[in-house]
Amino acid sequence: MAVAEGKSFNFEPVENIKADYLEVFDFDSKNQYIKTETDEFSAVCPFSGLPDLAKLTIEYYPEGGKCIELKSLKYYITSFRNVGIFQEGATKLIYEDLKKVLKTNRIKVSTIYNIRGGFLTTCVEGTL
């Protein structure tokens, strides 16, 4: 719970992020570059209790013979919506969860957060 000017905002713990929502399908093209993006990523700043909104970009090569199923990815990303997590931590967690299910080392997750307090924040985890 964050407090601002005598008001409190409730948010969920990180344990409520649903990595088990992620589903993959077999795909035999290890050198195909795959990029998926959304402008609809949101979580809650655990310091202020205010929403953090970002453009999320996921880039990977399906070295492990797997691709992410997009509907499951949408449900997973939506599970962040009411969770209190710092921007950097959200980016890292998405990277780790996707790297695990996709079984690839060639993955990169980037978030570009909406400007807050005059600061534009970009977080990048992983390399291609």
Secondary structure, 3 states (H helix, E strand, C coil): CEEECCEEECCECHHHCCHHHCCEEECCCCCCCEEEEEEEEEEECCCCCCEEEEEEEEEECCCCCEEECHHHHHHHHHCCCCEECCHHHHHHHHHHHHHHHHCCCCEEEEEEEEEECCEEEEEEEEEC
